Amino acid sequence: MSRYCENCRLIYDTDRCPACGSKKGREPQENDPCFLCEKQILWGEVLEDALKQNGIPVVFKKRLGIGLALKVGPMMEWVKVYVPYARLEESRAIVETLFESADDDAADAE
């Protein structure tokens, strides 16, 4: 049975959240925002567009914040991507489709 950590926004199948170790997980609700992945800002925007084209609401949480991103450059920014639990599996399939060829290209370059 899947559990949802309200703190980390993760779905997991164990007795503890793999990120924070909390045992306070609960059954996920349809609209719970769930962590999908973390990407560099450019790839996050590509993913955001693909999700929205499929009617999936998406929320970004930037890692650096605007001030630090301006100092080090916006291309150094990473975003955590969240989608509703009800659309999580569909969103994972989109991530796999979008970034599968990029992962294959990176492996070929090695």
N, CA, C and O atoms as a MOPAC input file, in Angstrom:
PM7 MOZYME 1SCF
protein

 N      0.84100 1    -1.18600 1     0.00000 1
 C      0.00000 1     0.00000 1     0.00000 1
 C      0.88700 1     1.25000 1     0.00000 1
 O      1.82900 1     1.35400 1     0.78600 1
 N      0.58400 1     2.16600 1    -0.86300 1
 C      1.35500 1     3.40600 1    -0.95600 1
 C      1.04200 1     4.32800 1     0.21400 1
 O     -0.08700 1     4.39100 1     0.70000 1
 N      2.07800 1     5.04000 1     0.65100 1
 C      1.96400 1     6.02900 1     1.72300 1
 C      2.42800 1     7.37000 1     1.17500 1
 O      3.16800 1     7.42500 1     0.19300 1
 N      1.98900 1     8.46000 1     1.82100 1
 C      2.33300 1     9.81800 1     1.40500 1
 C      2.93400 1    10.56800 1     2.58300 1
 O      2.34400 1    10.62100 1     3.66200 1
 N      4.10900 1    11.14500 1     2.37300 1
 C      4.74600 1    11.97800 1     3.39600 1
 C      4.40300 1    13.43000 1     3.10800 1
 O      4.79400 1    13.97100 1     2.07400 1
 N      3.67500 1    14.06100 1     4.01800 1
 C      3.28200 1    15.45800 1     3.82900 1
 C      4.48000 1    16.39600 1     3.87300 1
 O      4.46100 1    17.45400 1     3.24400 1
 N      5.51800 1    16.02200 1     4.60600 1
 C      6.70500 1    16.85400 1     4.72200 1
 C      7.51700 1    16.85800 1     3.42800 1
 O      7.88600 1    17.92000 1     2.92700 1
 N      7.79600 1    15.67200 1     2.89000 1
 C      8.64500 1    15.52800 1     1.70300 1
 C      7.86100 1    15.48800 1     0.39700 1
 O      8.42200 1    15.65900 1    -0.68500 1
 N      6.56400 1    15.26100 1     0.51400 1
 C      5.67700 1    15.12300 1    -0.64100 1
 C      6.07000 1    13.93600 1    -1.52300 1
 O      6.01700 1    14.00000 1    -2.75100 1
 N      6.46700 1    12.85100 1    -0.85100 1
 C      6.87700 1    11.62700 1    -1.54100 1
 C      5.85200 1    10.52400 1    -1.36400 1
 O      5.17000 1    10.44300 1    -0.34200 1
 N      5.75700 1     9.68300 1    -2.36800 1
 C      4.97600 1     8.45200 1    -2.30100 1
 C      5.97300 1     7.31700 1    -2.07800 1
 O      7.00200 1     7.24800 1    -2.75000 1
 N      5.66600 1     6.42900 1    -1.13500 1
 C      6.57100 1     5.32200 1    -0.84400 1
 C      5.76700 1     4.10300 1    -0.39800 1
 O      4.59700 1     4.22100 1    -0.03400 1
 N      6.40200 1     2.93400 1    -0.43100 1
 C      5.73200 1     1.67800 1    -0.09800 1
 C      6.31200 1     0.98800 1     1.13400 1
 O      6.04500 1    -0.19300 1     1.35800 1
 N      7.09500 1     1.69800 1     1.93100 1
 C      7.69400 1     1.12600 1     3.13200 1
 C      7.00000 1     1.71200 1     4.35900 1
 O      6.03200 1     2.46000 1     4.22200 1
 N      7.48600 1     1.38100 1     5.55700 1
 C      6.86000 1     1.91100 1     6.77500 1
 C      7.37400 1     3.29800 1     7.14500 1
 O      6.79600 1     3.96300 1     8.00500 1
 N      8.45700 1     3.73900 1     6.50200 1
 C      9.03700 1     5.06400 1     6.76300 1
 C      9.28400 1     5.80000 1     5.45700 1
 O      9.54200 1     5.18800 1     4.42100 1
 N      9.20000 1     7.12700 1     5.52200 1
 C      9.54800 1     7.94500 1     4.35800 1
 C     11.03600 1     7.76800 1     4.07300 1
 O     11.84900 1     7.92100 1     4.98500 1
 N     11.41800 1     7.45300 1     2.84000 1
 C     12.83200 1     7.25000 1     2.53200 1
 C     13.66700 1     8.52900 1     2.62600 1
 O     14.89100 1     8.45700 1     2.73400 1
 N     13.02800 1     9.68400 1     2.58700 1
 C     13.77700 1    10.94500 1     2.63900 1
 C     13.98900 1    11.44000 1     4.07000 1
 O     15.10600 1    11.80000 1     4.44300 1
 N     12.91800 1    11.45800 1     4.87500 1
 C     13.03500 1    12.04400 1     6.22000 1
 C     12.91100 1    11.02300 1     7.34600 1
 O     13.18900 1    11.34700 1     8.50000 1
 N     12.50000 1     9.80200 1     7.03100 1
 C     12.39100 1     8.76100 1     8.04300 1
 C     11.11900 1     8.79900 1     8.86400 1
 O     10.96600 1     8.00800 1     9.79500 1
 N     10.20500 1     9.69700 1     8.54500 1
 C      8.95900 1     9.82000 1     9.29800 1
 C      8.08900 1     8.57100 1     9.14200 1
 O      8.03800 1     7.95100 1     8.08000 1
 N      7.40300 1     8.22100 1    10.24600 1
 C      6.44400 1     7.12400 1    10.22000 1
 C      5.01500 1     7.65200 1    10.12000 1
 O      4.05800 1     6.88500 1    10.22800 1
 N      4.87200 1     8.94600 1     9.91600 1
 C      3.55100 1     9.58000 1     9.91800 1
 C      2.89100 1     9.60000 1     8.54300 1
 O      1.97100 1    10.38400 1     8.30900 1
 N      3.35000 1     8.74800 1     7.63700 1
 C      2.74800 1     8.71400 1     6.30900 1
 C      1.28700 1     8.33100 1     6.37500 1
 O      0.85300 1     7.64100 1     7.29700 1
 N      0.54000 1     8.78100 1     5.40000 1
 C     -0.88700 1     8.48800 1     5.32600 1
 C     -1.23300 1     8.05000 1     3.91700 1
 O     -0.40100 1     8.11100 1     3.01100 1
 N     -2.44800 1     7.61400 1     3.74400 1
 C     -2.90000 1     7.22200 1     2.41700 1
 C     -2.94400 1     8.47000 1     1.52800 1
 O     -3.47200 1     9.50100 1     1.94200 1
 N     -2.39600 1     8.38600 1     0.31400 1
 C     -2.40000 1     9.56400 1    -0.55300 1
 C     -3.81000 1     9.94300 1    -1.01000 1
 O     -4.66200 1     9.08700 1    -1.24700 1
 N     -4.02200 1    11.23300 1    -1.12400 1
 C     -5.27200 1    11.78100 1    -1.63800 1
 C     -5.05800 1    12.18900 1    -3.09600 1
 O     -3.93000 1    12.45600 1    -3.51100 1
 N     -6.11600 1    12.23400 1    -3.85100 1
 C     -6.05000 1    12.50900 1    -5.28700 1
 C     -5.27600 1    13.78500 1    -5.63000 1
 O     -4.51100 1    13.80300 1    -6.59400 1
 N     -5.47000 1    14.84300 1    -4.85200 1
 C     -4.84500 1    16.13900 1    -5.17600 1
 C     -3.57000 1    16.43500 1    -4.40400 1
 O     -3.05900 1    17.55200 1    -4.48100 1
 N     -3.04200 1    15.46900 1    -3.66300 1
 C     -1.78800 1    15.69500 1    -2.94500 1
 C     -0.67600 1    16.00600 1    -3.93500 1
 O     -0.49500 1    15.27000 1    -4.90500 1
 N      0.08000 1    17.09600 1    -3.70700 1
 C      1.22300 1    17.37000 1    -4.58700 1
 C      2.33800 1    16.36900 1    -4.30500 1
 O      2.78000 1    16.22700 1    -3.16500 1
 N      2.78400 1    15.68500 1    -5.33800 1
 C      3.79600 1    14.64000 1    -5.18700 1
 C      5.05200 1    14.98800 1    -5.97100 1
 O      4.98700 1    15.47800 1    -7.09800 1
 N      6.20000 1    14.72400 1    -5.34700 1
 C      7.48600 1    14.94300 1    -6.00700 1
 C      7.58900 1    14.02300 1    -7.21800 1
 O      7.39900 1    12.81200 1    -7.11300 1
 N      7.89300 1    14.62000 1    -8.36600 1
 C      8.06000 1    13.86100 1    -9.60100 1
 C      9.53700 1    13.67600 1    -9.91400 1
 O      9.99300 1    12.55000 1   -10.11300 1
 N     10.29200 1    14.77700 1    -9.95900 1
 C     11.71400 1    14.71500 1   -10.28000 1
 C     12.35200 1    16.07000 1   -10.00900 1
 O     11.67700 1    17.03700 1    -9.65600 1
 N     13.66800 1    16.11500 1   -10.18200 1
 C     14.42000 1    17.36600 1   -10.06300 1
 C     15.22500 1    17.51600 1   -11.34100 1
 O     15.90200 1    16.58300 1   -11.77200 1
 N     15.14900 1    18.69300 1   -11.94500 1
 C     15.82200 1    18.96100 1   -13.22300 1
 C     16.44300 1    20.34500 1   -13.20500 1
 O     16.04300 1    21.21300 1   -12.43000 1
 N     17.44200 1    20.54000 1   -14.08300 1
 C     17.94700 1    21.89000 1   -14.30300 1
 C     16.79600 1    22.71300 1   -14.87500 1
 O     15.90100 1    22.17400 1   -15.52600 1
 N     16.82600 1    24.01100 1   -14.62900 1
 C     15.70200 1    24.88500 1   -14.96700 1
 C     15.26600 1    24.74200 1   -16.42800 1
 O     14.06800 1    24.69800 1   -16.70700 1
 N     16.20100 1    24.67100 1   -17.34700 1
 C     15.85200 1    24.56700 1   -18.76500 1
 C     15.04700 1    23.29000 1   -19.03200 1
 O     14.01100 1    23.33500 1   -19.69500 1
 N     15.52600 1    22.14900 1   -18.51200 1
 C     14.82200 1    20.88200 1   -18.71300 1
 C     13.51900 1    20.85800 1   -17.92600 1
 O     12.55000 1    20.22400 1   -18.34400 1
 N     13.49300 1    21.53800 1   -16.79900 1
 C     12.25700 1    21.65100 1   -16.03600 1
 C     11.18200 1    22.37400 1   -16.81200 1
 O     10.00900 1    22.00400 1   -16.76200 1
 N     11.58900 1    23.41800 1   -17.53600 1
 C     10.62400 1    24.16500 1   -18.34700 1
 C     10.11400 1    23.32200 1   -19.51600 1
 O      8.94000 1    23.40700 1   -19.87600 1
 N     10.99100 1    22.50800 1   -20.10700 1
 C     10.57000 1    21.59200 1   -21.17100 1
 C      9.54700 1    20.60400 1   -20.61300 1
 O      8.51600 1    20.34800 1   -21.23400 1
 N      9.84200 1    20.05700 1   -19.44300 1
 C      8.93100 1    19.11300 1   -18.80100 1
 C      7.61500 1    19.78900 1   -18.43600 1
 O      6.54400 1    19.21500 1   -18.63200 1
 N      7.69000 1    20.99600 1   -17.91100 1
 C      6.47600 1    21.73200 1   -17.54500 1
 C      5.56200 1    21.88500 1   -18.75900 1
 O      4.35200 1    21.68200 1   -18.65900 1
 N      6.13600 1    22.24000 1   -19.89200 1
 C      5.35200 1    22.40300 1   -21.11100 1
 C      4.68700 1    21.08900 1   -21.51400 1
 O      3.50800 1    21.07300 1   -21.87000 1
 N      5.43200 1    19.99400 1   -21.46000 1
 C      4.88000 1    18.68500 1   -21.83600 1
 C      3.75500 1    18.26600 1   -20.88900 1
 O      2.73500 1    17.73500 1   -21.32800 1
 N      3.94100 1    18.50400 1   -19.60300 1
 C      2.89700 1    18.15200 1   -18.63900 1
 C      1.63800 1    18.97600 1   -18.86900 1
 O      0.52900 1    18.44300 1   -18.87000 1
 N      1.81800 1    20.27500 1   -19.06300 1
 C      0.66200 1    21.14700 1   -19.29300 1
 C     -0.06300 1    20.78800 1   -20.58800 1
 O     -1.29000 1    20.87000 1   -20.65100 1
 N      0.68200 1    20.39100 1   -21.62300 1
 C      0.04500 1    19.97800 1   -22.87500 1
 C     -0.82500 1    18.73600 1   -22.66700 1
 O     -1.75800 1    18.49500 1   -23.43200 1
 N     -0.51900 1    17.95400 1   -21.63600 1
 C     -1.30200 1    16.77000 1   -21.31200 1
 C     -2.33000 1    17.04200 1   -20.21100 1
 O     -2.92800 1    16.11500 1   -19.66400 1
 N     -2.52500 1    18.31700 1   -19.89600 1
 C     -3.52900 1    18.70600 1   -18.91600 1
 C     -3.16900 1    18.39100 1   -17.47800 1
 O     -4.05200 1    18.26800 1   -16.62800 1
 N     -1.89000 1    18.25900 1   -17.19800 1
 C     -1.42700 1    17.92200 1   -15.84400 1
 C     -0.94600 1    19.18800 1   -15.13900 1
 O     -0.01600 1    19.84100 1   -15.61400 1
 N     -1.56400 1    19.54200 1   -14.01500 1
 C     -1.08900 1    20.70300 1   -13.25700 1
 C      0.31500 1    20.41600 1   -12.71100 1
 O      0.60800 1    19.29500 1   -12.29500 1
 N      1.15900 1    21.41600 1   -12.71500 1
 C      2.54100 1    21.23900 1   -12.27700 1
 C      2.96000 1    22.43200 1   -11.42000 1
 O      2.56400 1    23.56900 1   -11.67300 1
 N      3.77600 1    22.14300 1   -10.39200 1
 C      4.31500 1    23.18100 1    -9.51300 1
 C      5.81900 1    22.97700 1    -9.42900 1
 O      6.29600 1    21.85100 1    -9.29200 1
 N      6.56700 1    24.08300 1    -9.51300 1
 C      8.02600 1    24.06700 1    -9.38200 1
 C      8.41100 1    24.61700 1    -8.02800 1
 O      7.77400 1    25.53700 1    -7.51500 1
 N      9.45400 1    24.05400 1    -7.45200 1
 C     10.08500 1    24.63600 1    -6.27100 1
 C     11.55500 1    24.78900 1    -6.62300 1
 O     12.25900 1    23.79800 1    -6.81700 1
 N     12.01300 1    26.02300 1    -6.70500 1
 C     13.40100 1    26.28300 1    -7.07400 1
 C     14.32300 1    25.99900 1    -5.90100 1
 O     13.99200 1    26.27400 1    -4.74800 1
 N     15.48200 1    25.44700 1    -6.21600 1
 C     16.43500 1    25.06900 1    -5.17500 1
 C     17.19800 1    26.29200 1    -4.66100 1
 O     17.33300 1    26.47200 1    -3.45100 1
 N     17.69400 1    27.12700 1    -5.56300 1
 C     18.55500 1    28.24200 1    -5.16300 1
 C     17.78800 1    29.47400 1    -4.70500 1
 O     18.22800 1    30.15900 1    -3.78200 1
 N     16.68800 1    29.76100 1    -5.30800 1
 C     15.98600 1    30.99600 1    -5.03300 1
 C     16.46000 1    32.07600 1    -5.98800 1
 O     17.53400 1    31.95600 1    -6.57700 1
 N     15.68600 1    33.11100 1    -6.14400 1
 C     15.94600 1    34.14700 1    -7.14500 1
 C     17.25100 1    34.90100 1    -6.90000 1
 O     17.98900 1    35.17000 1    -7.84700 1
 N     17.54900 1    35.24900 1    -5.64600 1
 C     18.75200 1    36.02300 1    -5.34700 1
 C     20.02700 1    35.29700 1    -5.71600 1
 O     20.87800 1    35.84400 1    -6.41800 1
 N     20.16200 1    34.07500 1    -5.24900 1
 C     21.36200 1    33.29700 1    -5.53900 1
 C     21.43600 1    32.92100 1    -7.01600 1
 O     22.51900 1    32.90900 1    -7.60100 1
 N     20.29700 1    32.61800 1    -7.61400 1
 C     20.27400 1    32.26800 1    -9.03900 1
 C     20.76200 1    33.44600 1    -9.88400 1
 O     21.43200 1    33.24600 1   -10.89700 1
 N     20.43000 1    34.66700 1    -9.47500 1
 C     20.90600 1    35.84200 1   -10.21400 1
 C     22.41800 1    35.99600 1   -10.09700 1
 O     23.06700 1    36.43200 1   -11.04600 1
 N     22.98800 1    35.64200 1    -8.94100 1
 C     24.42700 1    35.76100 1    -8.74000 1
 C     25.20600 1    34.69900 1    -9.50500 1
 O     26.21200 1    35.01200 1   -10.14200 1
 N     24.75500 1    33.44300 1    -9.45100 1
 C     25.51600 1    32.36100 1   -10.07200 1
 C     25.07500 1    32.09700 1   -11.50800 1
 O     25.74100 1    31.37300 1   -12.24600 1
 N     23.97200 1    32.67700 1   -11.88900 1
 C     23.46600 1    32.48700 1   -13.24000 1
 C     22.24400 1    31.58200 1   -13.22700 1
 O     22.22600 1    30.55500 1   -12.54900 1
 N     21.23000 1    31.97000 1   -13.97700 1
 C     19.98000 1    31.21400 1   -13.94400 1
 C     20.11200 1    29.78200 1   -14.45400 1
 O     19.29100 1    28.93400 1   -14.10400 1
 N     21.11700 1    29.49400 1   -15.26400 1
 C     21.26800 1    28.13600 1   -15.78600 1
 C     21.79200 1    27.16800 1   -14.72000 1
 O     21.78900 1    25.95500 1   -14.93100 1
 N     22.23700 1    27.69400 1   -13.58800 1
 C     22.69000 1    26.84500 1   -12.48500 1
 C     21.51800 1    26.44100 1   -11.58500 1
 O     21.67200 1    25.60600 1   -10.69500 1
 N     20.36100 1    27.03300 1   -11.82100 1
 C     19.17500 1    26.75900 1   -11.00400 1
 C     18.60400 1    25.37400 1   -11.29600 1
 O     18.56000 1    24.94400 1   -12.44900 1
 N     18.17600 1    24.69500 1   -10.26900 1
 C     17.49600 1    23.40700 1   -10.37100 1
 C     16.10700 1    23.57500 1    -9.79200 1
 O     15.90300 1    24.38000 1    -8.88400 1
 N     15.15200 1    22.82300 1   -10.31000 1
 C     13.78800 1    22.87100 1    -9.80700 1
 C     13.30800 1    21.47600 1    -9.43900 1
 O     13.63900 1    20.49300 1   -10.10100 1
 N     12.52500 1    21.41000 1    -8.37300 1
 C     11.81800 1    20.18700 1    -8.01400 1
 C     10.42900 1    20.31400 1    -8.62700 1
 O      9.77900 1    21.35400 1    -8.51900 1
 N      9.99300 1    19.25400 1    -9.26200 1
 C      8.72400 1    19.26200 1    -9.98100 1
 C      7.71200 1    18.41800 1    -9.20400 1
 O      7.99300 1    17.28300 1    -8.81900 1
 N      6.52900 1    18.99700 1    -8.98200 1
 C      5.45700 1    18.32300 1    -8.25000 1
 C      4.20300 1    18.27200 1    -9.10800 1
 O      3.87700 1    19.22500 1    -9.81600 1
 N      3.50100 1    17.13700 1    -9.03300 1
 C      2.23800 1    16.94900 1    -9.75100 1
 C      1.23400 1    16.30600 1    -8.78800 1
 O      1.63600 1    15.73600 1    -7.77300 1
 N     -0.06300 1    16.39000 1    -9.09300 1
 C     -1.05700 1    15.74900 1    -8.22300 1
 C     -0.90500 1    14.22800 1    -8.22800 1
 O     -0.54700 1    13.63700 1    -9.24700 1
 N     -1.17700 1    13.60500 1    -7.09000 1
 C     -1.05800 1    12.15400 1    -6.96000 1
 C     -1.84900 1    11.42200 1    -8.04400 1
 O     -1.37900 1    10.42400 1    -8.59000 1
 N     -3.02300 1    11.90800 1    -8.34900 1
 C     -3.87500 1    11.24500 1    -9.34400 1
 C     -3.22700 1    11.18500 1   -10.72300 1
 O     -3.60400 1    10.34700 1   -11.54200 1
 N     -2.26000 1    12.05900 1   -10.99300 1
 C     -1.60500 1    12.11300 1   -12.30600 1
 C     -0.13400 1    11.70900 1   -12.24300 1
 O      0.59800 1    11.89400 1   -13.21500 1
 N      0.30400 1    11.16200 1   -11.11500 1
 C      1.71600 1    10.85500 1   -10.90500 1
 C      2.23800 1     9.80700 1   -11.89100 1
 O      3.29100 1    10.01200 1   -12.49500 1
 N      1.54000 1     8.71100 1   -12.06300 1
 C      2.01700 1     7.65700 1   -12.97000 1
 C      2.08000 1     8.15400 1   -14.41000 1
 O      3.03900 1     7.86500 1   -15.12600 1
 N      1.07800 1     8.89000 1   -14.83000 1
 C      1.07400 1     9.47400 1   -16.18000 1
 C      2.25000 1    10.43400 1   -16.34200 1
 O      2.89300 1    10.46300 1   -17.39100 1
 N      2.52700 1    11.21200 1   -15.30900 1
 C      3.63800 1    12.16800 1   -15.34700 1
 C      4.98200 1    11.45100 1   -15.40800 1
 O      5.89200 1    11.89400 1   -16.10800 1
 N      5.11100 1    10.34700 1   -14.67900 1
 C      6.35300 1     9.56700 1   -14.72400 1
 C      6.59200 1     9.01700 1   -16.12600 1
 O      7.73100 1     8.97300 1   -16.59100 1
 N      5.53500 1     8.60200 1   -16.79200 1
 C      5.66900 1     8.09400 1   -18.16100 1
 C      6.13600 1     9.20700 1   -19.10500 1
 O      6.93000 1     8.95800 1   -20.01200 1
 N      5.65200 1    10.41300 1   -18.89600 1
 C      6.07200 1    11.55300 1   -19.72200 1
 C      7.54800 1    11.85300 1   -19.47700 1
 O      8.29100 1    12.10100 1   -20.42700 1
 N      7.98400 1    11.83400 1   -18.21100 1
 C      9.39600 1    12.05800 1   -17.88700 1
 C     10.25300 1    11.01100 1   -18.57700 1
 O     11.27200 1    11.33500 1   -19.18600 1
 N      9.84000 1     9.76500 1   -18.48300 1
 C     10.60100 1     8.67500 1   -19.09900 1
 C     10.70000 1     8.86200 1   -20.61200 1
 O     11.76800 1     8.67900 1   -21.19500 1
 N      9.59300 1     9.22400 1   -21.24000 1
 C      9.58600 1     9.42800 1   -22.68600 1
 C     10.46600 1    10.60900 1   -23.08800 1
 O     11.23900 1    10.51400 1   -24.04100 1
 N     10.34900 1    11.72000 1   -22.36400 1
 C     11.10500 1    12.93100 1   -22.70600 1
 C     12.60500 1    12.76300 1   -22.51400 1
 O     13.39300 1    13.21100 1   -23.34700 1
 N     13.00200 1    12.12100 1   -21.42200 1
 C     14.40500 1    12.11200 1   -21.05200 1
 C     15.10800 1    10.79200 1   -21.31900 1
 O     16.30900 1    10.67500 1   -21.07700 1
 N     14.38800 1     9.80500 1   -21.80800 1
 C     14.99400 1     8.52100 1   -22.13500 1
 C     16.05900 1     8.66600 1   -23.21500 1
 O     17.14800 1     8.10800 1   -23.08800 1
 N     15.75600 1     9.40800 1   -24.27100 1
 C     16.72900 1     9.57400 1   -25.34900 1
 C     17.91500 1    10.41400 1   -24.88900 1
 O     19.03800 1    10.17800 1   -25.33400 1
 N     17.69300 1    11.38100 1   -24.01400 1
 C     18.80900 1    12.18600 1   -23.48500 1
 C     19.73000 1    11.32200 1   -22.64500 1
 O     20.94900 1    11.47900 1   -22.70400 1
 N     19.16000 1    10.40500 1   -21.86000 1
 C     19.97600 1     9.49100 1   -21.05200 1
 C     20.75900 1     8.54000 1   -21.96500 1
 O     21.92700 1     8.24600 1   -21.70900 1
 N     20.11200 1     8.06600 1   -23.02400 1
 C     20.79000 1     7.17900 1   -23.98100 1
 C     21.92800 1     7.90000 1   -24.67400 1
 O     22.99600 1     7.32000 1   -24.87200 1
 N     21.71800 1     9.16900 1   -25.05200 1
 C     22.76000 1     9.96300 1   -25.71000 1
 C     23.95900 1    10.15900 1   -24.78400 1
 O     25.10600 1    10.08400 1   -25.22500 1
 N     23.69400 1    10.40900 1   -23.49900 1
 C     24.76200 1    10.61400 1   -22.51400 1
 C     25.55200 1     9.31900 1   -22.33200 1
 O     26.77700 1     9.35600 1   -22.21500 1
 N     24.87300 1     8.18900 1   -22.30800 1
 C     25.55800 1     6.90100 1   -22.16200 1
 C     26.39800 1     6.60400 1   -23.39600 1
 O     27.49900 1     6.06800 1   -23.27400 1
 N     25.89700 1     6.94100 1   -24.58200 1
 C     26.64500 1     6.72800 1   -25.81200 1
 C     27.91000 1     7.57700 1   -25.87400 1
 O     28.91000 1     7.16200 1   -26.45900 1
 N     27.86700 1     8.77600 1   -25.26700 1
 C     29.00400 1     9.69000 1   -25.30000 1
 C     30.14200 1     9.20000 1   -24.41300 1
 O     31.29500 1     9.57800 1   -24.62000 1
 N     29.82400 1     8.35500 1   -23.41900 1
 C     30.85600 1     7.87400 1   -22.48700 1
 C     31.68400 1     6.85100 1   -23.11300 1
 O     32.60400 1     6.33000 1   -22.48200 1

